[in-house]
C-alpha cells in the first residue's frame, strides 16, 4: 500500500477526497465531481475498492474491472427494481443484494456468479407483493421557485385522483427519503392514503448548498417547502387538499407540530413521534450537555439560528394557536429528543383546551428499536389518522 485515501468535510458541508502518498509528496484530489454516498473497502487490506454515488437509486463504481462487471450485471438482473449491494465473498464470486420497488417489500438475494443464479433468502416485510403501493419521485417547485423532490407512495390498485393524503417529512433534518419501500409510507398507503415524503431544503443528497439553505429555516422556508409539495399534488388532482394530515418523527415530528401551530388551515391533524416542541430548550440542552463546547454552540446556532429567536419557532409557545387535533408519541427513554418535549407539549395543549393525545412508549428509545413499540406506534397513529382524516374504504 503506497497511498492513503482521505475525506475532508469542509465547514460548508462539502466533502472532498484526496489520495496522499505515504512516502511524502503532494496530495491529489480524486472523485472531484462525485457525491459519494458510501464507500467500500477490502476487509483484508483496508484498500478502497469502490463507492456508491448519491442519487435516487444506487449507482456503484468499482476500480477492478471484473468486480465492476459483476456488480453491473447484478443490477441488470432485477429490471424495474432498486438494487442495493449488501455484501460479497472474498473473491467476489457471490453477492448478497436487497431489492425493493414496485411489488417488492424488500427481498434479499444471494447471487452465485459462477452459476448465474439468484437464490431468494427472505423478505424484510412478509406481505403480499400485490399489497405494495407504487412509489415514484415527485418533483415540484417551492413558492420561491426552488426545485424540490419528494417521494410519493400511492395506494395499491387505486386510481390516483383526489386521494386523502399523509404528508410525512423525514427526521434529521440532515437526511433524505429515497423512492424505495418505506414501512411507514406503505402502511398508510395500504389504508387508502397517498403519502408524500418531501426532501425539503436542509435535506442531504442534493449538494452542500441545498443542505445549508436550511440553516436557520426551521419553521420557516423548510416548513413551507413541505406544504408547497401538498399544494403541488393537489394542483395535479392527485390528492384532496381538504383531506390532509401531517406526521413525522424527530425533526419530522417538529414539522408536524409546526404544521398546525406555526401554519394554519392546511392539515386536519398532526402526529408527532419523538418530535421537538421546544426548539429553544433543545438547543440549550445540547449546548449545556456539551459543557458549553464552542464547536457544539456554533453547530447549533448555524443550523437553528440565533438562540434569542428560537422561541418564535417553538410550537410549544403557540399551543393556543393549534388548529387541528394532535397525537404525541414518545419513547420514555429517549436521550436524543427528551420525552419532556412531548409531555410538556401535551400539558400546554391541554391548558389551551386543544384536542391532544399522548402515547408513552415505555422502555423505548428515540429510534423505536423494539418491534413491539414500532407496532404500537403505528397502530396508534393509524387509529388517530382514520379518526380525523378517514380514507375511502379499501376494496
Number of C-alpha atoms within 10 A of each C-alpha: 8 9 14 14 15 14 12 11 11 10 9 10 14 13 16 18 18 18 17 17 15 11 7 9 8 9 16 11 14 14 11 11 7 14 19 18 14 12 14 16 12 11 9 7 8 11 14 15 15 18 19 20 18 18 13 17 14 16 18 20 18 19 11 10 10 11 17 16 12 16 21 15 13 21 20 11 14 12 9 12 19 21 24 20 17 12 14 14 9 11 7 14 14 20 20 20 23 21 22 22 21 21 18 24 25 26 18 21 19 19 19 15 16 8 9 11 13 18 11 14 12 13 16 14 13 11 13 10 14 13 18 24 28 22 24 18 17 19 17 19 14 22 14 9 8 12 14 20 23 22 23 25 29 27 25 24 15 16 10 14 14 17 26 22 31 28 26 26 29 23 20 14 22 17 14 22 21 21 20 25 24 17 14 14 24 24 19 24 26 18 17 24 30 31 30 26 28 29 28 31 29 27 24 21 21 17 15 18 14 18 21 19 16 22 18 20 18 24 22 14 20 23 22 21 24 25 22 19 26 26 19 18 24 18 12 11 14 19 24 19 21 16 20 25 26 30 28 25 24 24 23 25 28 30 35 33 34 27 29 26 24 21 20 14 12 19 25 21 27 33 30 28 27 32 29 30 32 22 22 19 16 19 19 15 15 17 20 13 11 13 11 13 12 11 11 17 18 14 13 20 17 14 18 21 17 13 15 8 13 20 15 15 22 24 27 26 17 21 24 16 17 26 21 21 20 27 23 25 26 29 25 19 16 19 10 13 22 20 22 16 21 28 18 14 25 23 16 19 22 15 11 14 12 19 15 18 17 16 18 20 20 12 13 18 21 20 14 19 12 12 9 11 18 15 12 16 20 16 13 16 22 17 12 19 24 14 11 17 21 18 19 12 7 11 6
